[in-house]
Amino acid sequence: MPHKVVFGQQALNKLKNINVYLVERSPNGAQNVPRDIERAAELLGHFPMMGAQIELTSARFHITRKYKYRIVYRVSGERVEILNVYHPSQSR
C-alpha cells in the first residue's frame, strides 16, 4: 500500500511560483514541469526511501527525472510530506 503524499504549504507556494515563472517563459514547460513533479511525488508514495538523506536532518530529497527539480520531503509513518520543490538554478 503506498504512502499518502501531502504537499506542505511551502511546497505549494513554490509550485505556484514555478508555474507563474514558466507560464511567462515556456508554455510547454508550464504543462510538462508540474506533470514531472507530480509523477515524482507519486513515485515517492510507493518508494519513500528512494531519495537521498539530507545530512543531520530527517528530510530526504529526490530529483525529478526530466526537469531535474529537487523535491525535499520527510517520511513520517505512512505519510510522505513534500516540504519544498525547487530547481538548482533558482534560489531556495
Secondary structure in CASP SS format (residue, H / E / C, confidence):
PFRMAT SS
TARGET T0000
AUTHOR 0000-0000-0000
METHOD secondary structure of the structure
MODEL  1
M C 1.00
P C 1.00
H C 1.00
K E 1.00
V E 1.00
V E 1.00
F E 1.00
G C 1.00
Q H 1.00
Q H 1.00
A H 1.00
L H 1.00
N H 1.00
K H 1.00
L H 1.00
K H 1.00
N H 1.00
I H 1.00
N H 1.00
V H 1.00
Y H 1.00
L H 1.00
V H 1.00
E H 1.00
R H 1.00
S C 1.00
P H 1.00
N H 1.00
G H 1.00
A H 1.00
Q H 1.00
N H 1.00
V H 1.00
P H 1.00
R H 1.00
D H 1.00
I H 1.00
E H 1.00
R H 1.00
A H 1.00
A H 1.00
E H 1.00
L H 1.00
L H 1.00
G H 1.00
H H 1.00
F C 1.00
P C 1.00
M C 1.00
M C 1.00
G C 1.00
A E 1.00
Q E 1.00
I C 1.00
E C 1.00
L C 1.00
T C 1.00
S C 1.00
A E 1.00
R E 1.00
F E 1.00
H E 1.00
I E 1.00
T C 1.00
R C 1.00
K C 1.00
Y C 1.00
K C 1.00
Y C 1.00
R E 1.00
I E 1.00
V E 1.00
Y E 1.00
R E 1.00
V E 1.00
S E 1.00
G C 1.00
E C 1.00
R E 1.00
V E 1.00
E E 1.00
I E 1.00
L E 1.00
N E 1.00
V E 1.00
Y E 1.00
H C 1.00
P C 1.00
S C 1.00
Q C 1.00
S C 1.00
R C 1.00
END
